[in-house]
Amino acid sequence: MTQDTTNPQAAYIAAVELEKAYRLINHGPTVLVSASHDAVVDVMAASWACALDFAPPKLTVVLDKSTRTRELVEQSSQWVVQVPTLAQMQMVHAVGTHSLHQQPDKLQRAGVGLVGMPESTLPFVQGCSAWLACRLVPEPHNQQAYDLFIGEVTGAWADTRVFAHGHWHFETAGPQWRSLHYVAGGQFYATGEAFSSGDGP
Amino acid sequence: MTQDTTNPQAAYIAAVELEKAYRLINHGPTVLVSASHDAVVDVMAASWACALDFAPPKLTVVLDKSTRTRELVEQSSQWVVQVPTLAQMQMVHAVGTHSLHQQPDKLQRAGVGLVGMPESTLPFVQGCSAWLACRLVPEPHNQQAYDLFIGEVTGAWADTRVFAHGHWHFETAGPQWRSLHYVAGGQFYATGEAFSSGDGP
């Protein structure tokens, strides 16, 4: 558990085993990407984030060259991928449609709260359901040609009210905890009903 | 519209403009990947597929070295990413947990039906909600080091009962049309309720 007393969510946050970290994004949610460098912090929305490997866990994320977040990632070689909730939809859309380049108070306007996590200097967005701290696996060609960044997940956490013991519990958590799945034009789908194929391990 | 009279879905299939093809997978569904070479056809499930660019549309997909589908992709340099439905969950789990290497009649056992699309030699899985024909963008380092394949989308189609005029219509289509979002251990979430941030274009 984090001991950050400034974070009202702190009592509910637990570390997620790295080998199960992929489960935090395996259902394809729209995520928030946050990064900082030299006291500048930015947060952007990204629909194009995806698991890449189990152990060590890796993920990919597409960061457009126009974003300030990408510059901070390039400068610091680290970032956070976090899973926002339905309760945060307006904030997610705001940070996904405004740039820190044009709007220096973007995060305050969007209502983004930032918190720390133990043994990390990264900025984590408060109120999310899960967080994955990532370290850049440098692949300059992918970054330049495709805006594609590969990160190794070095730490993972979740809010135990919605993800515990290696599993999402959207069914029993309140509807405000559902993940977001962006389509286009401000339209999202929330994660829906749970189903089992009946023959899983 | 496809003129394939062997496909009972044919009357409902319409081409999707390439610049809107990303919308077919932007909500992060688990997909099916199909490929063929020298009369061998395989289909696998993939949670790790993601849009990569708008125009020309590109996507990434992770294809493990153990899969026969990957070999067919390497041999033919093309594949289909298709979006299966809740009605197809058992089939998706079956093709995702069995290999053509060990089970030569895998597709028949799983109940996979294959159909054609106009001007394509690729195998398309019947009953899905959307299909994206992909041509390999060769990146041997990504393929070897990360099992990561980049595809340019050369054609896209959808079943107009659930995707029409550039938008998903899960709200009005029957629940069996919902996309699948795999987590682990045979557990899926279906795409859920629609929400608008209220300030989209």
Interface residues (C-beta under 8 A of the other chain):
Chain A: K20 R23 N26 H27 G28 P29 T30 S47 W48 A49 C50 A51 L52 D53 K58 T60 V62 L86 M89 Q90 V92 H93 T97 E139 H141 N142 Y146 D147 L148 I150 G166 H167 W168 F170 R178 L180 H181 Y182 V183 A184 G185 G186 Q187 F188 Y189 A190 T191 G192 E193 A194 F195 S196 S197 G198 D199 G200 P201
Chain B: K20 R23 N26 H27 G28 P29 T30 S47 W48 A49 C50 A51 L52 D53 K58 T60 V62 L86 M89 Q90 V92 H93 T97 E139 H141 N142 Y146 D147 L148 I150 G166 H167 W168 F170 R178 L180 H181 Y182 V183 A184 G185 G186 Q187 F188 Y189 A190 T191 G192 E193 A194 F195 S196 S197 G198 D199 G200 P201
